[in-house]
Amino acid sequence: MTETFILHAVLAPSLTFLGAIWIIGTLRFRRSSRQASLSTPALGYARRVSRPERGPEETARITGHEAAHAVVAHMLGLEVVSVSVERIGNSDGRVFYGLTHSTSESESLAVVTATMAGMIWDHLHGRHDTCSCDDVSHALRESLNLVSMSEKWMVPDVWDVAAMQARAILADQAGMVDAVAARLTDEWTLDADQFLAVVRECQETPPQHCDGGRGV
Ligand SMILES: [Zn+2]
């Protein structure tokens, strides 16, 4: 009788309580880890950042690549928290996005599209031999995330749609990409306000003036 009482009155509620804590903790961890990988500089970020010597061709390739990520992300409604061409660990540049907590299909597709935009910009400029291995694995991870959200998607379809969207935006906004790349060449890192200032300047001036000073 006493043992039955202990099981029902003490043990069962305790296990239910611990189970609920574990589920909530797991969900929170999964959400925050996704956020962290995309939008928050990792621990030690400041210590590992450097501004290496680069020739003009390498500078143009890296600034254009990162600017393409940022412009496509912005045009698809993602918040660009920062865009940088400073070296961080093995990476020559990075864009941090501010993602919402409740990930939607459209946001996930936008992340895949913005991630592929760097490689597509390289390809459009004849840089076929560049390897963006981080981008490939990131795009694949986010594609799998999208596929898990909806049965209508398969990974190859996600990549087709994302590549088509990225090409269209880059064709329309080539001047804006050049302008962001030019600012990155001078500043190395743009925060959200600095990036938006370049975007607004491009949107408020005729396309022929939005070329980052390089000539159209
Ligand atoms: Zn990239």
Residues whose N, C-alpha, C, O or C-beta is under 5 A from the ligand:
A	BS01	ZN	T115 G118 S132 D135
